[in-house]
Amino acid sequence: MQVLNLEGFEKWILYNAAKTYSTQLNSGEDYTLLNYVIDLTITDFEMFSGLDKIISRFLLKEKDY
């Protein structure tokens, strides 16, 4: 549970998820062995303003420009 709304907290969440994802494989193992990573973040503050939902789901995707 995150109590303080620290600057860069969103980046910390992504860092931890990426670290969990990247440490699943050892050198030389096939990428198809990778499993999905789900990050559950509970905060004691409003992380995204303007949302009326109790549960929010966000998908991190790369955008093509």
N, CA, C, O and CB atoms as a CASP TS submission, in Angstrom:
PFRMAT TS
TARGET T0000
AUTHOR 0000-0000-0000
METHOD Language model
MODEL 1
PARENT N/A
ATOM      1  N   MET     1       0.849  -1.172   0.000  1.00  0.00           N
ATOM      2  CA  MET     1       0.000   0.000   0.000  1.00  0.00           C
ATOM      3  C   MET     1       0.891   1.231   0.000  1.00  0.00           C
ATOM      4  O   MET     1       1.846   1.320   0.773  1.00  0.00           O
ATOM      5  CB  MET     1      -0.964   0.001   1.218  1.00  0.00           C
ATOM      6  N   GLN     2       0.573   2.172  -0.869  1.00  0.00           N
ATOM      7  CA  GLN     2       1.326   3.415  -0.965  1.00  0.00           C
ATOM      8  C   GLN     2       0.522   4.519  -0.295  1.00  0.00           C
ATOM      9  O   GLN     2      -0.595   4.816  -0.720  1.00  0.00           O
ATOM     10  CB  GLN     2       1.641   3.773  -2.449  1.00  0.00           C
ATOM     11  N   VAL     3       1.073   5.127   0.742  1.00  0.00           N
ATOM     12  CA  VAL     3       0.374   6.164   1.496  1.00  0.00           C
ATOM     13  C   VAL     3       0.708   7.555   0.969  1.00  0.00           C
ATOM     14  O   VAL     3      -0.170   8.414   0.877  1.00  0.00           O
ATOM     15  CB  VAL     3       0.725   6.068   2.977  1.00  0.00           C
ATOM     16  N   LEU     4       1.970   7.778   0.626  1.00  0.00           N
ATOM     17  CA  LEU     4       2.396   9.096   0.168  1.00  0.00           C
ATOM     18  C   LEU     4       2.390   9.175  -1.353  1.00  0.00           C
ATOM     19  O   LEU     4       2.827   8.248  -2.034  1.00  0.00           O
ATOM     20  CB  LEU     4       3.790   9.423   0.705  1.00  0.00           C
ATOM     21  N   ASN     5       1.896  10.278  -1.874  1.00  0.00           N
ATOM     22  CA  ASN     5       1.897  10.514  -3.309  1.00  0.00           C
ATOM     23  C   ASN     5       3.211  11.180  -3.690  1.00  0.00           C
ATOM     24  O   ASN     5       3.297  12.404  -3.779  1.00  0.00           O
ATOM     25  CB  ASN     5       0.684  11.386  -3.737  1.00  0.00           C
ATOM     26  N   LEU     6       4.223  10.367  -3.914  1.00  0.00           N
ATOM     27  CA  LEU     6       5.549  10.886  -4.233  1.00  0.00           C
ATOM     28  C   LEU     6       5.683  11.145  -5.721  1.00  0.00           C
ATOM     29  O   LEU     6       5.079  10.450  -6.539  1.00  0.00           O
ATOM     30  CB  LEU     6       6.632   9.916  -3.768  1.00  0.00           C
ATOM     31  N   GLU     7       6.474  12.141  -6.066  1.00  0.00           N
ATOM     32  CA  GLU     7       6.716  12.450  -7.472  1.00  0.00           C
ATOM     33  C   GLU     7       7.410  11.275  -8.141  1.00  0.00           C
ATOM     34  O   GLU     7       8.385  10.743  -7.611  1.00  0.00           O
ATOM     35  CB  GLU     7       7.562  13.735  -7.618  1.00  0.00           C
ATOM     36  N   GLY     8       6.917  10.870  -9.292  1.00  0.00           N
ATOM     37  CA  GLY     8       7.505   9.770 -10.035  1.00  0.00           C
ATOM     38  C   GLY     8       7.004   8.395  -9.610  1.00  0.00           C
ATOM     39  O   GLY     8       7.554   7.380 -10.037  1.00  0.00           O
ATOM     40  N   PHE     9       5.970   8.347  -8.774  1.00  0.00           N
ATOM     41  CA  PHE     9       5.445   7.061  -8.300  1.00  0.00           C
ATOM     42  C   PHE     9       4.966   6.188  -9.453  1.00  0.00           C
ATOM     43  O   PHE     9       5.145   4.971  -9.417  1.00  0.00           O
ATOM     44  CB  PHE     9       4.301   7.287  -7.316  1.00  0.00           C
ATOM     45  N   GLU    10       4.356   6.790 -10.480  1.00  0.00           N
ATOM     46  CA  GLU    10       3.890   6.033 -11.636  1.00  0.00           C
ATOM     47  C   GLU    10       5.061   5.328 -12.325  1.00  0.00           C
ATOM     48  O   GLU    10       4.937   4.180 -12.753  1.00  0.00           O
ATOM     49  CB  GLU    10       3.164   6.960 -12.628  1.00  0.00           C
ATOM     50  N   LYS    11       6.191   6.017 -12.427  1.00  0.00           N
ATOM     51  CA  LYS    11       7.376   5.421 -13.046  1.00  0.00           C
ATOM     52  C   LYS    11       7.911   4.273 -12.195  1.00  0.00           C
ATOM     53  O   LYS    11       8.410   3.282 -12.730  1.00  0.00           O
ATOM     54  CB  LYS    11       8.471   6.486 -13.250  1.00  0.00           C
ATOM     55  N   TRP    12       7.809   4.401 -10.875  1.00  0.00           N
ATOM     56  CA  TRP    12       8.261   3.348  -9.971  1.00  0.00           C
ATOM     57  C   TRP    12       7.431   2.081 -10.172  1.00  0.00           C
ATOM     58  O   TRP    12       7.965   0.972 -10.145  1.00  0.00           O
ATOM     59  CB  TRP    12       8.175   3.819  -8.505  1.00  0.00           C
ATOM     60  N   ILE    13       6.116   2.252 -10.376  1.00  0.00           N
ATOM     61  CA  ILE    13       5.234   1.114 -10.638  1.00  0.00           C
ATOM     62  C   ILE    13       5.659   0.405 -11.922  1.00  0.00           C
ATOM     63  O   ILE    13       5.769  -0.821 -11.948  1.00  0.00           O
ATOM     64  CB  ILE    13       3.761   1.575 -10.740  1.00  0.00           C
ATOM     65  N   LEU    14       5.897   1.171 -12.983  1.00  0.00           N
ATOM     66  CA  LEU    14       6.325   0.588 -14.259  1.00  0.00           C
ATOM     67  C   LEU    14       7.687  -0.095 -14.138  1.00  0.00           C
ATOM     68  O   LEU    14       7.913  -1.152 -14.727  1.00  0.00           O
ATOM     69  CB  LEU    14       6.379   1.668 -15.341  1.00  0.00           C
ATOM     70  N   TYR    15       8.586   0.512 -13.377  1.00  0.00           N
ATOM     71  CA  TYR    15       9.913  -0.069 -13.156  1.00  0.00           C
ATOM     72  C   TYR    15       9.789  -1.434 -12.492  1.00  0.00           C
ATOM     73  O   TYR    15      10.414  -2.399 -12.933  1.00  0.00           O
ATOM     74  CB  TYR    15      10.784   0.869 -12.291  1.00  0.00           C
ATOM     75  N   ASN    16       8.989  -1.520 -11.438  1.00  0.00           N
ATOM     76  CA  ASN    16       8.827  -2.786 -10.723  1.00  0.00           C
ATOM     77  C   ASN    16       8.182  -3.854 -11.599  1.00  0.00           C
ATOM     78  O   ASN    16       8.582  -5.017 -11.550  1.00  0.00           O
ATOM     79  CB  ASN    16       7.994  -2.576  -9.468  1.00  0.00           C
ATOM     80  N   ALA    17       7.189  -3.471 -12.399  1.00  0.00           N
ATOM     81  CA  ALA    17       6.545  -4.429 -13.297  1.00  0.00           C
ATOM     82  C   ALA    17       7.541  -4.914 -14.355  1.00  0.00           C
ATOM     83  O   ALA    17       7.599  -6.108 -14.648  1.00  0.00           O
ATOM     84  CB  ALA    17       5.303  -3.793 -13.973  1.00  0.00           C
ATOM     85  N   ALA    18       8.318  -4.002 -14.924  1.00  0.00           N
ATOM     86  CA  ALA    18       9.311  -4.366 -15.935  1.00  0.00           C
ATOM     87  C   ALA    18      10.393  -5.265 -15.345  1.00  0.00           C
ATOM     88  O   ALA    18      10.853  -6.203 -15.996  1.00  0.00           O
ATOM     89  CB  ALA    18       9.946  -3.107 -16.537  1.00  0.00           C
ATOM     90  N   LYS    19      10.791  -4.979 -14.122  1.00  0.00           N
ATOM     91  CA  LYS    19      11.810  -5.796 -13.455  1.00  0.00           C
ATOM     92  C   LYS    19      11.282  -7.218 -13.237  1.00  0.00           C
ATOM     93  O   LYS    19      11.996  -8.193 -13.469  1.00  0.00           O
ATOM     94  CB  LYS    19      12.224  -5.158 -12.098  1.00  0.00           C
ATOM     95  N   THR    20      10.033  -7.324 -12.794  1.00  0.00           N
ATOM     96  CA  THR    20       9.420  -8.635 -12.601  1.00  0.00           C
ATOM     97  C   THR    20       9.349  -9.394 -13.920  1.00  0.00           C
ATOM     98  O   THR    20       9.621 -10.594 -13.966  1.00  0.00           O
ATOM     99  CB  THR    20       8.018  -8.490 -11.994  1.00  0.00           C
ATOM    100  N   TYR    21       8.985  -8.700 -14.985  1.00  0.00           N
ATOM    101  CA  TYR    21       8.874  -9.313 -16.312  1.00  0.00           C
ATOM    102  C   TYR    21      10.235  -9.781 -16.810  1.00  0.00           C
ATOM    103  O   TYR    21      10.369 -10.898 -17.309  1.00  0.00           O
ATOM    104  CB  TYR    21       8.259  -8.324 -17.313  1.00  0.00           C
ATOM    105  N   SER    22      11.227  -8.941 -16.676  1.00  0.00           N
ATOM    106  CA  SER    22      12.538  -9.234 -17.263  1.00  0.00           C
ATOM    107  C   SER    22      13.324 -10.296 -16.499  1.00  0.00           C
ATOM    108  O   SER    22      14.231 -10.907 -17.065  1.00  0.00           O
ATOM    109  CB  SER    22      13.352  -7.974 -17.333  1.00  0.00           C
ATOM    110  N   THR    23      13.003 -10.526 -15.244  1.00  0.00           N
ATOM    111  CA  THR    23      13.756 -11.518 -14.466  1.00  0.00           C
ATOM    112  C   THR    23      13.152 -12.920 -14.555  1.00  0.00           C
ATOM    113  O   THR    23      13.595 -13.828 -13.851  1.00  0.00           O
ATOM    114  CB  THR    23      13.823 -11.089 -13.012  1.00  0.00           C
ATOM    115  N   GLN    24      12.145 -13.105 -15.411  1.00  0.00           N
ATOM    116  CA  GLN    24      11.528 -14.423 -15.567  1.00  0.00           C
ATOM    117  C   GLN    24      12.415 -15.398 -16.330  1.00  0.00           C
ATOM    118  O   GLN    24      12.332 -16.609 -16.127  1.00  0.00           O
ATOM    119  CB  GLN    24      10.201 -14.290 -16.275  1.00  0.00           C
ATOM    120  N   LEU    25      13.253 -14.876 -17.198  1.00  0.00           N
ATOM    121  CA  LEU    25      14.071 -15.735 -18.056  1.00  0.00           C
ATOM    122  C   LEU    25      15.537 -15.688 -17.661  1.00  0.00           C
ATOM    123  O   LEU    25      16.033 -14.696 -17.127  1.00  0.00           O
ATOM    124  CB  LEU    25      13.918 -15.327 -19.513  1.00  0.00           C
ATOM    125  N   ASN    26      16.203 -16.781 -17.938  1.00  0.00           N
ATOM    126  CA  ASN    26      17.652 -16.813 -17.817  1.00  0.00           C
ATOM    127  C   ASN    26      18.249 -16.641 -19.210  1.00  0.00           C
ATOM    128  O   ASN    26      17.538 -16.749 -20.209  1.00  0.00           O
ATOM    129  CB  ASN    26      18.139 -18.142 -17.151  1.00  0.00           C
ATOM    130  N   SER    27      19.512 -16.382 -19.276  1.00  0.00           N
ATOM    131  CA  SER    27      20.189 -16.182 -20.553  1.00  0.00           C
ATOM    132  C   SER    27      19.983 -17.377 -21.479  1.00  0.00           C
ATOM    133  O   SER    27      20.183 -18.527 -21.087  1.00  0.00           O
ATOM    134  CB  SER    27      21.681 -15.941 -20.330  1.00  0.00           C
ATOM    135  N   GLY    28      19.579 -17.083 -22.716  1.00  0.00           N
ATOM    136  CA  GLY    28      19.406 -18.117 -23.719  1.00  0.00           C
ATOM    137  C   GLY    28      18.029 -18.754 -23.764  1.00  0.00           C
ATOM    138  O   GLY    28      17.757 -19.546 -24.667  1.00  0.00           O
ATOM    139  N   GLU    29      17.145 -18.435 -22.815  1.00  0.00           N
ATOM    140  CA  GLU    29      15.807 -19.021 -22.815  1.00  0.00           C
ATOM    141  C   GLU    29      14.913 -18.311 -23.830  1.00  0.00           C
ATOM    142  O   GLU    29      15.127 -17.142 -24.152  1.00  0.00           O
ATOM    143  CB  GLU    29      15.185 -18.946 -21.405  1.00  0.00           C
ATOM    144  N   ASP    30      13.921 -19.023 -24.324  1.00  0.00           N
ATOM    145  CA  ASP    30      13.027 -18.506 -25.351  1.00  0.00           C
ATOM    146  C   ASP    30      12.027 -17.503 -24.775  1.00  0.00           C
ATOM    147  O   ASP    30      11.490 -17.708 -23.686  1.00  0.00           O
ATOM    148  CB  ASP    30      12.285 -19.653 -26.025  1.00  0.00           C
ATOM    149  N   TYR    31      11.784 -16.425 -25.507  1.00  0.00           N
ATOM    150  CA  TYR    31      10.854 -15.376 -25.058  1.00  0.00           C
ATOM    151  C   TYR    31       9.418 -15.876 -24.913  1.00  0.00           C
ATOM    152  O   TYR    31       8.619 -15.276 -24.194  1.00  0.00           O
ATOM    153  CB  TYR    31      10.882 -14.212 -26.030  1.00  0.00           C
ATOM    154  N   THR    32       9.090 -16.971 -25.593  1.00  0.00           N
ATOM    155  CA  THR    32       7.722 -17.491 -25.488  1.00  0.00           C
ATOM    156  C   THR    32       7.422 -18.040 -24.092  1.00  0.00           C
ATOM    157  O   THR    32       6.263 -18.304 -23.770  1.00  0.00           O
ATOM    158  CB  THR    32       7.497 -18.585 -26.530  1.00  0.00           C
ATOM    159  N   LEU    33       8.445 -18.212 -23.269  1.00  0.00           N
ATOM    160  CA  LEU    33       8.258 -18.702 -21.903  1.00  0.00           C
ATOM    161  C   LEU    33       7.822 -17.597 -20.934  1.00  0.00           C
ATOM    162  O   LEU    33       7.460 -17.873 -19.790  1.00  0.00           O
ATOM    163  CB  LEU    33       9.544 -19.336 -21.406  1.00  0.00           C
ATOM    164  N   LEU    34       7.859 -16.347 -21.403  1.00  0.00           N
ATOM    165  CA  LEU    34       7.480 -15.230 -20.534  1.00  0.00           C
ATOM    166  C   LEU    34       5.992 -15.277 -20.191  1.00  0.00           C
ATOM    167  O   LEU    34       5.160 -15.571 -21.049  1.00  0.00           O
ATOM    168  CB  LEU    34       7.821 -13.893 -21.206  1.00  0.00           C
ATOM    169  N   ASN    35       5.668 -14.991 -18.949  1.00  0.00           N
ATOM    170  CA  ASN    35       4.287 -14.904 -18.478  1.00  0.00           C
ATOM    171  C   ASN    35       3.888 -13.441 -18.358  1.00  0.00           C
ATOM    172  O   ASN    35       4.738 -12.555 -18.266  1.00  0.00           O
ATOM    173  CB  ASN    35       4.113 -15.632 -17.119  1.00  0.00           C
ATOM    174  N   TYR    36       2.572 -13.202 -18.360  1.00  0.00           N
ATOM    175  CA  TYR    36       2.072 -11.849 -18.150  1.00  0.00           C
ATOM    176  C   TYR    36       2.434 -11.371 -16.746  1.00  0.00           C
ATOM    177  O   TYR    36       2.610 -12.178 -15.833  1.00  0.00           O
ATOM    178  CB  TYR    36       0.544 -11.790 -18.367  1.00  0.00           C
ATOM    179  N   VAL    37       2.541 -10.074 -16.586  1.00  0.00           N
ATOM    180  CA  VAL    37       2.774  -9.479 -15.278  1.00  0.00           C
ATOM    181  C   VAL    37       1.598  -8.572 -14.962  1.00  0.00           C
ATOM    182  O   VAL    37       1.231  -7.715 -15.766  1.00  0.00           O
ATOM    183  CB  VAL    37       4.123  -8.692 -15.237  1.00  0.00           C
ATOM    184  N   ILE    38       1.015  -8.760 -13.799  1.00  0.00           N
ATOM    185  CA  ILE    38      -0.087  -7.924 -13.337  1.00  0.00           C
ATOM    186  C   ILE    38       0.393  -7.188 -12.090  1.00  0.00           C
ATOM    187  O   ILE    38       0.900  -7.799 -11.149  1.00  0.00           O
ATOM    188  CB  ILE    38      -1.381  -8.777 -13.043  1.00  0.00           C
ATOM    189  N   ASP    39       0.228  -5.892 -12.099  1.00  0.00           N
ATOM    190  CA  ASP    39       0.626  -5.077 -10.950  1.00  0.00           C
ATOM    191  C   ASP    39      -0.635  -4.560 -10.261  1.00  0.00           C
ATOM    192  O   ASP    39      -1.441  -3.869 -10.885  1.00  0.00           O
ATOM    193  CB  ASP    39       1.553  -3.891 -11.389  1.00  0.00           C
ATOM    194  N   LEU    40      -0.805  -4.877  -9.023  1.00  0.00           N
ATOM    195  CA  LEU    40      -1.923  -4.385  -8.228  1.00  0.00           C
ATOM    196  C   LEU    40      -1.381  -3.318  -7.294  1.00  0.00           C
ATOM    197  O   LEU    40      -0.564  -3.605  -6.419  1.00  0.00           O
ATOM    198  CB  LEU    40      -2.625  -5.541  -7.432  1.00  0.00           C
ATOM    199  N   THR    41      -1.837  -2.091  -7.479  1.00  0.00           N
ATOM    200  CA  THR    41      -1.352  -0.977  -6.679  1.00  0.00           C
ATOM    201  C   THR    41      -2.500  -0.407  -5.854  1.00  0.00           C
ATOM    202  O   THR    41      -3.523   0.007  -6.400  1.00  0.00           O
ATOM    203  CB  THR    41      -0.725   0.116  -7.576  1.00  0.00           C
ATOM    204  N   ILE    42      -2.326  -0.390  -4.560  1.00  0.00           N
ATOM    205  CA  ILE    42      -3.321   0.182  -3.650  1.00  0.00           C
ATOM    206  C   ILE    42      -2.734   1.455  -3.078  1.00  0.00           C
ATOM    207  O   ILE    42      -1.654   1.441  -2.489  1.00  0.00           O
ATOM    208  CB  ILE    42      -3.720  -0.825  -2.508  1.00  0.00           C
ATOM    209  N   THR    43      -3.449   2.556  -3.253  1.00  0.00           N
ATOM    210  CA  THR    43      -2.960   3.846  -2.774  1.00  0.00           C
ATOM    211  C   THR    43      -3.946   4.462  -1.784  1.00  0.00           C
ATOM    212  O   THR    43      -5.140   4.163  -1.801  1.00  0.00           O
ATOM    213  CB  THR    43      -2.723   4.803  -3.954  1.00  0.00           C
ATOM    214  N   ASP    44      -3.425   5.311  -0.938  1.00  0.00           N
ATOM    215  CA  ASP    44      -4.242   6.058   0.016  1.00  0.00           C
ATOM    216  C   ASP    44      -4.427   7.490  -0.492  1.00  0.00           C
ATOM    217  O   ASP    44      -4.585   8.424   0.294  1.00  0.00           O
ATOM    218  CB  ASP    44      -3.588   6.054   1.434  1.00  0.00           C
ATOM    219  N   PHE    45      -4.404   7.645  -1.801  1.00  0.00           N
ATOM    220  CA  PHE    45      -4.589   8.956  -2.428  1.00  0.00           C
ATOM    221  C   PHE    45      -5.151   8.724  -3.820  1.00  0.00           C
ATOM    222  O   PHE    45      -5.105   7.609  -4.339  1.00  0.00           O
ATOM    223  CB  PHE    45      -3.241   9.769  -2.485  1.00  0.00           C
ATOM    224  N   GLU    46      -5.674   9.767  -4.416  1.00  0.00           N
ATOM    225  CA  GLU    46      -6.217   9.686  -5.773  1.00  0.00           C
ATOM    226  C   GLU    46      -5.071   9.783  -6.759  1.00  0.00           C
ATOM    227  O   GLU    46      -4.422  10.822  -6.878  1.00  0.00           O
ATOM    228  CB  GLU    46      -7.268  10.805  -6.035  1.00  0.00           C
ATOM    229  N   MET    47      -4.832   8.694  -7.461  1.00  0.00           N
ATOM    230  CA  MET    47      -3.701   8.639  -8.377  1.00  0.00           C
ATOM    231  C   MET    47      -4.040   9.255  -9.729  1.00  0.00           C
ATOM    232  O   MET    47      -3.202   9.930 -10.327  1.00  0.00           O
ATOM    233  CB  MET    47      -3.246   7.203  -8.562  1.00  0.00           C
ATOM    234  N   PHE    48      -5.249   9.032 -10.215  1.00  0.00           N
ATOM    235  CA  PHE    48      -5.687   9.569 -11.489  1.00  0.00           C
ATOM    236  C   PHE    48      -6.918  10.414 -11.243  1.00  0.00           C
ATOM    237  O   PHE    48      -7.953   9.890 -10.830  1.00  0.00           O
ATOM    238  CB  PHE    48      -5.975   8.441 -12.516  1.00  0.00           C
ATOM    239  N   SER    49      -6.830  11.695 -11.485  1.00  0.00           N
ATOM    240  CA  SER    49      -7.964  12.585 -11.221  1.00  0.00           C
ATOM    241  C   SER    49      -9.040  12.439 -12.292  1.00  0.00           C
ATOM    242  O   SER    49      -8.756  12.089 -13.437  1.00  0.00           O
ATOM    243  CB  SER    49      -7.493  14.042 -11.148  1.00  0.00           C
ATOM    244  N   GLY    50     -10.278  12.712 -11.897  1.00  0.00           N
ATOM    245  CA  GLY    50     -11.383  12.712 -12.839  1.00  0.00           C
ATOM    246  C   GLY    50     -12.027  11.355 -13.075  1.00  0.00           C
ATOM    247  O   GLY    50     -12.856  11.222 -13.975  1.00  0.00           O
ATOM    248  N   LEU    51     -11.670  10.347 -12.293  1.00  0.00           N
ATOM    249  CA  LEU    51     -12.268   9.025 -12.457  1.00  0.00           C
ATOM    250  C   LEU    51     -13.340   8.811 -11.397  1.00  0.00           C
ATOM    251  O   LEU    51     -13.119   9.092 -10.219  1.00  0.00           O
ATOM    252  CB  LEU    51     -11.191   7.917 -12.373  1.00  0.00           C
ATOM    253  N   ASP    52     -14.495   8.316 -11.814  1.00  0.00           N
ATOM    254  CA  ASP    52     -15.584   8.053 -10.887  1.00  0.00           C
ATOM    255  C   ASP    52     -15.695   6.579 -10.521  1.00  0.00           C
ATOM    256  O   ASP    52     -16.581   6.201  -9.756  1.00  0.00           O
ATOM    257  CB  ASP    52     -16.884   8.528 -11.477  1.00  0.00           C
ATOM    258  N   LYS    53     -14.823   5.752 -11.047  1.00  0.00           N
ATOM    259  CA  LYS    53     -14.890   4.313 -10.810  1.00  0.00           C
ATOM    260  C   LYS    53     -14.055   3.933  -9.587  1.00  0.00           C
ATOM    261  O   LYS    53     -13.055   4.580  -9.275  1.00  0.00           O
ATOM    262  CB  LYS    53     -14.406   3.538 -12.052  1.00  0.00           C
ATOM    263  N   ILE    54     -14.478   2.886  -8.910  1.00  0.00           N
ATOM    264  CA  ILE    54     -13.698   2.376  -7.786  1.00  0.00           C
ATOM    265  C   ILE    54     -12.524   1.548  -8.297  1.00  0.00           C
ATOM    266  O   ILE    54     -11.416   1.635  -7.769  1.00  0.00           O
ATOM    267  CB  ILE    54     -14.583   1.533  -6.843  1.00  0.00           C
ATOM    268  N   ILE    55     -12.776   0.747  -9.325  1.00  0.00           N
ATOM    269  CA  ILE    55     -11.727  -0.087  -9.908  1.00  0.00           C
ATOM    270  C   ILE    55     -11.420   0.433 -11.304  1.00  0.00           C
ATOM    271  O   ILE    55     -12.323   0.605 -12.123  1.00  0.00           O
ATOM    272  CB  ILE    55     -12.152  -1.591  -9.951  1.00  0.00           C
ATOM    273  N   SER    56     -10.159   0.680 -11.569  1.00  0.00           N
ATOM    274  CA  SER    56      -9.735   1.148 -12.887  1.00  0.00           C
ATOM    275  C   SER    56      -8.731   0.156 -13.447  1.00  0.00           C
ATOM    276  O   SER    56      -7.913  -0.398 -12.712  1.00  0.00           O
ATOM    277  CB  SER    56      -9.121   2.583 -12.812  1.00  0.00           C
ATOM    278  N   ARG    57      -8.798  -0.061 -14.732  1.00  0.00           N
ATOM    279  CA  ARG    57      -7.850  -0.939 -15.407  1.00  0.00           C
ATOM    280  C   ARG    57      -7.142  -0.130 -16.490  1.00  0.00           C
ATOM    281  O   ARG    57      -7.779   0.557 -17.289  1.00  0.00           O
ATOM    282  CB  ARG    57      -8.567  -2.193 -16.014  1.00  0.00           C
ATOM    283  N   PHE    58      -5.839  -0.223 -16.501  1.00  0.00           N
ATOM    284  CA  PHE    58      -5.045   0.493 -17.486  1.00  0.00           C
ATOM    285  C   PHE    58      -4.150  -0.500 -18.200  1.00  0.00           C
ATOM    286  O   PHE    58      -3.621  -1.431 -17.592  1.00  0.00           O
ATOM    287  CB  PHE    58      -4.210   1.619 -16.826  1.00  0.00           C
ATOM    288  N   LEU    59      -3.989  -0.294 -19.478  1.00  0.00           N
ATOM    289  CA  LEU    59      -3.143  -1.144 -20.287  1.00  0.00           C
ATOM    290  C   LEU    59      -2.013  -0.291 -20.837  1.00  0.00           C
ATOM    291  O   LEU    59      -2.253   0.735 -21.473  1.00  0.00           O
ATOM    292  CB  LEU    59      -3.948  -1.827 -21.430  1.00  0.00           C
ATOM    293  N   LEU    60      -0.802  -0.711 -20.595  1.00  0.00           N
ATOM    294  CA  LEU    60       0.351   0.002 -21.104  1.00  0.00           C
ATOM    295  C   LEU    60       0.659  -0.517 -22.497  1.00  0.00           C
ATOM    296  O   LEU    60       1.002  -1.686 -22.674  1.00  0.00           O
ATOM    297  CB  LEU    60       1.573  -0.157 -20.163  1.00  0.00           C
ATOM    298  N   LYS    61       0.535   0.357 -23.479  1.00  0.00           N
ATOM    299  CA  LYS    61       0.775  -0.025 -24.875  1.00  0.00           C
ATOM    300  C   LYS    61       1.683   0.997 -25.535  1.00  0.00           C
ATOM    301  O   LYS    61       1.651   2.185 -25.213  1.00  0.00           O
ATOM    302  CB  LYS    61      -0.557  -0.149 -25.656  1.00  0.00           C
ATOM    303  N   GLU    62       2.482   0.517 -26.454  1.00  0.00           N
ATOM    304  CA  GLU    62       3.295   1.416 -27.249  1.00  0.00           C
ATOM    305  C   GLU    62       2.429   1.989 -28.352  1.00  0.00           C
ATOM    306  O   GLU    62       1.632   1.275 -28.962  1.00  0.00           O
ATOM    307  CB  GLU    62       4.537   0.693 -27.830  1.00  0.00           C
ATOM    308  N   LYS    63       2.584   3.273 -28.607  1.00  0.00           N
ATOM    309  CA  LYS    63       1.802   3.952 -29.624  1.00  0.00           C
ATOM    310  C   LYS    63       2.637   4.150 -30.885  1.00  0.00           C
ATOM    311  O   LYS    63       3.802   4.542 -30.812  1.00  0.00           O
ATOM    312  CB  LYS    63       1.289   5.300 -29.100  1.00  0.00           C
ATOM    313  N   ASP    64       2.037   3.877 -32.034  1.00  0.00           N
ATOM    314  CA  ASP    64       2.684   4.165 -33.312  1.00  0.00           C
ATOM    315  C   ASP    64       2.315   5.571 -33.747  1.00  0.00           C
ATOM    316  O   ASP    64       1.134   5.918 -33.765  1.00  0.00           O
ATOM    317  CB  ASP    64       2.277   3.131 -34.395  1.00  0.00           C
ATOM    318  N   TYR    65       3.289   6.376 -34.093  1.00  0.00           N
ATOM    319  CA  TYR    65       3.009   7.746 -34.533  1.00  0.00           C
ATOM    320  C   TYR    65       3.210   7.877 -36.018  1.00  0.00           C
ATOM    321  O   TYR    65       3.022   8.960 -36.573  1.00  0.00           O
ATOM    322  CB  TYR    65       3.894   8.747 -33.798  1.00  0.00           C
TER
END
